[in-house]
Every structure is written in C-alpha cells, then in structure tokens.
C-alpha cells in the first residue's frame, strides 16, 4: 500500500489523467443506465405499478394487451377459481384525445378499471372515481404540461366520447403515453359508441376486456388455466416485455452499457499495462532487493482500486447534479440499488482490466531488468 500511494503522489499528472478518463467513462455508464431505467419505467409504469402478479389474455395474442379479448364469462370463471378479491378486469386502448376548445392532439392510453378495485392507482389531487361517476377520468399528472387541469373535457378523436378530468395520478404511463383511467361503465359505453371496436355490437350484453389481472394465486394457476380454455396466463414481467418497443429499446441501451463496461476495462488495462512496462526496471530492482512479487502485484491492483473507487464516487456526484437539473419530462431513474450494482460492476471490470499489468509484473525477471538499467 505504501508503494502504491507514494507512487501516485509522485506522478500526480499521470494518475490524474487516468482518473479523469475513468470519471468520464463511469459517468457515461451511470447516465446511460439511468436513462435505460427511466425509459423502461416510462414505457410500462402503469403495468409495473399494478398489484397483479399474472394476467390472463386471449391465446395467440403474443402477450399484448391490445391484441387480446376477454369476455365476462371468462372473468366470472376466473373469479370462481381464485376468488372475486383476486381478479380484476382490465381494458387497454391507445387513442388520441383533444381538449375541448383546443386543437392540440394528445396521444394517451385508456385503462379501464373498477373504481373501487385494486388496479386503481392512488390519487394525488382531485376526486376519486366511483361506480356512479360516469364520464369522469383520472389522468397522469404529466398531462398538466399540455394544459390539462381538473375540469378539462377530453374528446376522444375516434369515438367522439367526452370525459371530464376528475383528478390526477402520478407516474402512470403505457408505451410512453400518459395513462387515463376510466370506470368500467365508461368502458362499456365506449365500446357501444365505437362501431369499429372489437365486440362493440355485443358491448351492452357481453362486455369485452383486454385482460384479467390476477394476484396471489400462484398455487392455483393450473386450475385457472383449465377453467379458461383459449387463454394464456402470463406473468407481469412477460406482459411488460411484450409492450411494443420495450425489448428493442432496452436491448439497445443494455448493449450500450455493456460496451461502455468493456471499453472502460480495455482503456484502463492499456493505461496500466503501458505504465507497468515503463516501470519494468524499477520493479526488477525491487525484486532484486527482496521485494515479493505478490507485494508488487498488490500495489498495482491497489492503484486501480483507489482510482476506480475515487472516480466512481466523483461520477456519482456528477450524475446526481445532472439528475437535479434534468427536466421532469426526461425519463431518467437511478435508484441507489441500481447505483450500487452498477458501481460494483464498474469496480470489478476495472480490476479485471488490471490483470494484464499484474501478469506483466509476475513475469519481470530481476536480472534482466537490472541488466537493461545498467545498459
């Protein structure tokens, strides 16, 4: 430790340059990780926030809500197996609305849930929906940036249906569009008003949903599947992965993060390998006077560890400062658990990149090094 820290104090400029590069790389890794987490949450926040553990969807729907159709008979069958308190109908429809009296068009996702059910999110402001409150909706608070307020009337461009904003909920979105929650009765009315909607002709007598949300029934899934032929039961994570663009978006970002880790390890390996070659003679002399190879190898590893930990700490501080000034509309999330996991991975990759230098130290021959020094 003494040798490692003393050398770093002696060659400040050299190690400051390496630390600067490591700070930049660590910052990029953390920032892209936060962006990936933020985009993932923004793409599927409403589904992630649901208390459901599984969803029942129509078979061959590719796990997508918008491709699935579930009727009331299937809902009743599911309730008979797992209990009324463990199932909730869910309607999902992506559409475009226009605030009354305005010309701006807003893309949204309609989520039909029971007003008193466990799929209904917590209210942040306004008034809750009830079974008797028709033509009222709860909207994600991000829509305030578009001028939406309590009392604003939203007109559905496809069906002409009108809903009055009754309150706001937080962090509710689907496929990067704000979520709008409406009651089960309004969902039925919407089907009756939309001739092109699947099942609209039967809406009054047999309501169609997109999925059945199920919770706390892991031991009853087999019986549930038997009671619902023509359906498939999927986990919440499978439903999230099937949201259009989710896997592709996350795959691209995760590949970028992987490349950044690999680049950081490679850059660090090259820097320390070159430095180790430059110090071959000094290492040889130290070996000649009795310094153990393990001590020298630990010295190199300690330098890498000190630089990686210090650079990581500074990059975390910079990321937090960026996070504080980023606009709320930017989907960026970097929790402490993710930060710790990313940080540990960065340190491990940095130490892995130093193995070439450690290997070089173990191969240095004292007599050869002293001979080169004398020459």
matplotlib code that plots the C-alpha trace (Angstrom):
import matplotlib.pyplot as plt

x = [0.0, 2.8, 4.5, 1.2, 0.1, 3.6, 4.0, 0.5, 1.6, 4.9, 3.3, 0.2, -0.3, -0.2, -2.7, -5.0, -5.2, -6.2, -8.7, -10.3, -10.8, -12.3, -14.6, -15.9, -16.5, -18.1, -20.4, -21.4, -22.1, -24.3, -26.1, -27.0, -28.0, -30.3, -31.7, -32.4, -34.2, -36.1, -37.2, -38.2, -40.3, -41.9, -42.8, -44.5, -45.1, -48.8, -48.3, -45.4, -47.4, -50.2, -50.6, -51.2, -48.8, -50.3, -52.5, -55.0, -55.0, -56.5, -54.5, -52.2, -52.2, -48.4, -48.8, -50.0, -52.9, -54.2, -54.4, -56.3, -60.1, -61.6, -65.3, -67.4, -67.9, -64.2, -63.9, -66.6, -64.8, -61.5, -63.2, -64.8, -61.3, -59.2, -61.9, -63.5, -61.0, -58.1, -59.3, -59.9, -60.9, -58.6, -59.3, -56.5, -56.9, -54.5, -56.2, -55.9, -57.8, -58.4, -59.1, -62.4, -62.0, -58.4, -56.7, -53.8, -54.0, -52.7, -51.8, -52.9, -53.7, -57.1, -57.0, -60.4, -60.5, -63.0, -63.2, -63.0, -60.7, -57.0, -55.9, -57.0, -53.9, -53.6, -54.9, -52.5, -55.2, -58.8, -61.6, -61.7, -63.8, -66.8, -69.2, -71.7, -69.3, -69.8, -67.8, -65.1, -61.4, -58.2, -55.1, -51.4, -50.0, -47.6, -50.6, -50.5, -47.6, -50.1, -52.5, -54.8, -56.4, -59.2, -62.4, -60.8, -63.0, -61.2, -62.8, -61.8, -60.9, -62.0, -65.4, -66.3, -66.7, -66.2, -64.7, -64.1, -60.8, -61.7, -58.2, -54.5, -52.4, -48.6, -46.2, -48.8, -47.9, -48.1, -45.9, -44.5, -48.0, -49.8, -52.4, -56.0, -58.1, -61.8, -64.5, -65.8, -69.2, -67.4, -65.5, -68.8, -70.2, -67.0, -67.5, -71.1, -70.0, -67.2, -68.6, -65.1, -64.1, -63.9, -67.0, -68.9, -72.0, -72.2, -71.0, -74.3, -74.8, -71.3, -68.5, -65.1, -61.9, -58.3, -57.1, -57.9, -55.5, -54.8, -52.9, -51.9, -52.8, -49.5, -50.7, -53.9, -52.6, -53.0, -56.7, -57.2, -55.7, -58.0, -61.0, -60.2, -59.6, -58.5, -56.5, -52.9, -51.7, -48.6, -46.5, -46.3, -42.7, -43.8, -46.6, -44.2, -41.7, -44.5, -45.3, -44.4, -40.8, -39.9, -37.5, -35.9, -35.4, -33.9, -31.8, -30.2, -29.5, -28.2, -25.8, -24.5, -23.9, -22.1, -19.9, -19.1, -18.1, -15.9, -14.3, -13.6, -11.9, -9.9, -8.8, -7.7, -5.9, -3.9, -3.0, -1.7, 0.0, 2.0, 2.8, 3.9, 6.2, 7.8, 8.5, 9.9, 13.4, 12.2, 10.2, 13.2, 15.4, 12.7, 12.6, 16.4, 16.5, 13.9, 10.5, 7.9, 6.1, 2.8, 3.5, 4.2, 1.1, -1.0, 0.5, -0.7, -4.2, -4.4, -3.7, -6.5, -8.9, -8.2, -8.6, -11.8, -13.5, -12.5, -13.6, -16.8, -17.6, -17.0, -19.1, -22.0, -21.9, -21.9, -24.8, -26.8, -26.2, -27.3, -30.4, -31.3, -31.3, -32.8, -36.4, -39.1, -40.2, -36.9, -37.3, -34.3, -34.2, -31.2, -32.1, -29.5, -29.7, -29.1, -26.2, -24.6, -24.9, -23.5, -20.8, -19.7, -19.7, -17.6, -15.0, -14.9, -14.4, -11.6, -9.8, -10.3, -8.7, -5.6, -4.9, -2.7, -0.5, -0.4, 0.5, 3.3, 4.7, 4.9, 6.9, 9.5, 13.0, 15.2, 18.5, 17.2, 15.7, 18.9, 20.9, 18.7, 19.1, 22.9, 23.0]
y = [0.0, 2.3, 1.9, 2.3, 5.5, 7.0, 6.5, 8.1, 11.1, 11.3, 11.1, 13.2, 14.3, 10.8, 9.4, 12.5, 11.9, 8.3, 9.3, 11.9, 9.3, 6.9, 9.6, 10.2, 6.5, 5.9, 8.9, 7.6, 4.2, 5.6, 8.1, 5.5, 3.1, 5.8, 6.6, 2.9, 2.5, 5.7, 4.7, 1.2, 2.7, 5.3, 2.6, 0.3, 2.3, 1.6, -2.2, -2.2, -0.3, -2.8, -5.2, -8.0, -11.0, -12.5, -11.6, -13.8, -13.0, -14.4, -17.2, -16.2, -12.6, -12.6, -11.4, -8.0, -6.3, -4.6, -7.9, -9.7, -10.0, -11.4, -11.6, -11.5, -15.3, -15.8, -13.2, -15.0, -18.3, -16.9, -15.4, -18.8, -20.4, -17.8, -15.7, -12.4, -10.4, -11.7, -10.9, -7.5, -6.8, -4.6, -2.7, -1.2, 1.1, 3.5, 6.6, 10.3, 12.9, 16.6, 19.0, 20.7, 24.0, 23.3, 22.0, 20.2, 16.4, 14.2, 10.5, 8.6, 5.1, 4.4, 2.0, 0.7, -0.5, -0.9, 2.4, 0.6, -2.2, -2.8, -1.8, 1.8, 3.9, 6.3, 9.8, 12.8, 15.5, 15.8, 13.4, 9.6, 7.8, 5.8, 3.3, 6.1, 8.8, 8.4, 10.5, 11.3, 10.2, 10.3, 11.3, 11.2, 14.4, 14.7, 15.9, 19.2, 20.2, 20.1, 22.4, 19.7, 20.6, 19.4, 20.1, 19.9, 18.0, 15.4, 14.4, 11.0, 11.6, 8.0, 7.7, 11.3, 10.3, 13.0, 12.7, 15.3, 15.2, 14.5, 14.1, 13.3, 10.2, 10.0, 8.0, 6.3, 5.7, 3.0, 2.7, 6.2, 7.8, 9.1, 6.8, 7.9, 5.8, 5.5, 3.5, 0.1, 1.7, 4.2, 1.4, -0.3, 3.0, 3.5, 0.1, 1.0, 4.3, 2.8, 0.6, -0.3, -1.5, -5.4, -6.6, -3.3, -4.9, -7.1, -4.4, -4.0, -7.7, -9.0, -6.6, -7.2, -6.5, -6.9, -8.9, -10.3, -9.1, -11.8, -11.7, -14.1, -17.3, -18.9, -22.3, -22.1, -21.2, -24.8, -24.9, -21.4, -22.4, -25.5, -23.3, -20.8, -22.7, -20.5, -18.2, -18.0, -16.9, -14.8, -13.1, -9.4, -9.3, -11.2, -8.7, -5.8, -7.3, -7.6, -3.9, -2.6, -1.5, -2.4, -5.2, -3.5, -0.3, -2.0, -4.3, -1.3, 0.5, -2.6, -3.2, 0.3, -0.2, -3.5, -1.8, 1.0, -1.5, -3.3, 0.0, 1.1, -2.2, -2.0, 1.6, 1.0, -2.2, -0.3, 2.6, 0.5, -2.0, 0.8, 2.3, -1.2, -1.6, 1.8, 0.7, -2.7, -1.7, -0.3, -3.5, -5.6, -3.7, -4.1, -7.8, -8.0, -6.4, -8.9, -7.4, -10.2, -10.4, -10.6, -7.3, -5.6, -7.1, -5.9, -2.5, -2.3, -3.7, -1.2, 1.7, 0.5, 0.1, 3.6, 5.2, 3.3, 3.9, 7.6, 8.1, 6.3, 8.4, 11.6, 10.4, 9.5, 13.1, 14.5, 12.2, 13.4, 17.0, 16.3, 14.5, 17.5, 19.9, 17.5, 18.4, 16.2, 15.2, 13.3, 9.7, 9.2, 7.0, 5.9, 4.4, 3.6, -0.1, 0.3, 2.7, 0.2, -2.7, -0.6, 0.8, -2.7, -3.9, -1.0, -1.7, -5.4, -4.6, -2.1, -4.7, -7.2, -4.8, -4.5, -8.3, -7.7, -5.4, -7.8, -10.6, -8.4, -7.8, -11.5, -12.1, -9.5, -11.0, -9.1, -9.9, -8.9, -5.7, -4.7, -5.5, -3.2, -0.5, -0.8, -0.7]
z = [0.0, 0.9, -2.5, -4.4, -2.7, -2.7, -6.5, -7.1, -5.1, -7.0, -10.5, -9.9, -13.5, -14.9, -12.5, -12.7, -16.4, -15.9, -13.2, -15.5, -18.2, -15.6, -14.3, -17.8, -18.5, -15.2, -15.7, -19.1, -17.7, -14.9, -17.1, -19.7, -17.0, -15.5, -18.9, -19.6, -16.3, -16.9, -20.3, -19.1, -16.3, -18.6, -21.1, -18.7, -15.5, -15.2, -15.6, -13.2, -10.6, -10.6, -7.8, -10.2, -10.4, -13.5, -16.4, -18.3, -22.1, -25.2, -26.7, -29.6, -28.6, -28.2, -24.7, -25.9, -24.2, -27.3, -29.2, -26.5, -26.0, -22.8, -22.1, -18.9, -18.9, -18.7, -15.9, -13.9, -14.4, -13.2, -10.1, -9.3, -9.2, -7.4, -5.7, -6.6, -4.5, -6.6, -10.1, -11.8, -15.4, -17.4, -20.6, -22.6, -25.6, -27.2, -28.7, -29.3, -27.4, -28.0, -25.1, -25.7, -27.4, -28.3, -31.5, -29.9, -30.1, -27.3, -27.6, -24.5, -23.3, -21.8, -18.9, -17.8, -14.2, -11.4, -9.4, -6.1, -7.3, -6.5, -10.0, -9.4, -8.6, -5.7, -6.2, -6.0, -6.4, -7.3, -6.6, -6.9, -9.4, -8.3, -9.8, -10.3, -11.7, -15.4, -18.0, -15.5, -15.7, -13.8, -15.8, -15.3, -13.9, -16.8, -18.8, -16.9, -19.1, -22.0, -20.2, -18.8, -15.5, -13.3, -15.2, -18.6, -21.1, -23.2, -26.5, -28.0, -31.6, -32.7, -31.0, -30.1, -26.4, -23.9, -20.4, -17.7, -15.8, -12.2, -10.7, -11.2, -10.5, -10.5, -12.6, -14.8, -18.4, -21.0, -24.1, -23.5, -23.4, -20.3, -18.8, -18.5, -16.1, -16.7, -14.9, -16.1, -17.1, -19.3, -20.9, -21.8, -23.1, -25.2, -26.8, -27.7, -29.2, -31.3, -34.1, -35.2, -31.8, -31.5, -29.7, -29.9, -31.2, -28.1, -25.7, -24.0, -23.3, -23.1, -22.2, -23.7, -21.8, -22.8, -19.9, -16.4, -13.7, -11.1, -7.9, -5.1, -6.9, -7.8, -6.5, -8.5, -11.9, -13.2, -12.2, -13.6, -17.0, -17.1, -16.4, -19.1, -22.4, -25.3, -23.0, -21.7, -18.3, -18.2, -15.6, -15.1, -16.5, -19.6, -20.1, -19.7, -22.2, -24.8, -24.8, -28.3, -28.4, -24.8, -25.5, -28.5, -26.6, -23.6, -25.7, -27.4, -24.2, -22.4, -25.3, -25.0, -21.3, -22.0, -24.5, -22.0, -19.4, -21.9, -23.1, -19.6, -18.8, -22.0, -21.6, -18.0, -19.0, -21.7, -19.5, -16.6, -18.9, -20.6, -17.2, -16.0, -19.0, -18.3, -14.7, -15.6, -14.5, -11.1, -10.5, -11.3, -8.8, -6.2, -6.8, -6.7, -3.2, -1.9, -2.6, -3.2, -6.5, -4.7, -3.0, -6.3, -7.9, -4.9, -5.4, -9.0, -8.0, -5.2, -7.5, -9.8, -6.9, -5.5, -8.9, -9.7, -6.3, -6.4, -10.0, -9.3, -6.3, -8.3, -11.2, -8.9, -7.6, -11.1, -12.1, -9.1, -10.0, -13.6, -12.3, -10.2, -13.2, -15.8, -16.9, -15.4, -18.9, -19.4, -18.3, -16.0, -13.0, -11.0, -7.6, -5.0, -5.6, -9.3, -8.5, -6.1, -8.6, -11.4, -9.2, -8.1, -11.6, -12.7, -10.0, -10.8, -14.5, -13.6, -11.5, -14.3, -16.7, -14.4, -14.7, -17.7, -15.6, -12.7, -15.1, -16.5, -13.0, -12.3, -15.5, -14.8, -14.3, -11.8, -13.6, -17.0, -15.6, -13.8, -17.0, -19.0, -16.4, -16.5, -20.2]

ax = plt.figure().add_subplot(projection="3d")
ax.plot(x, y, z, "-o")
ax.set_aspect("equal")
plt.show()
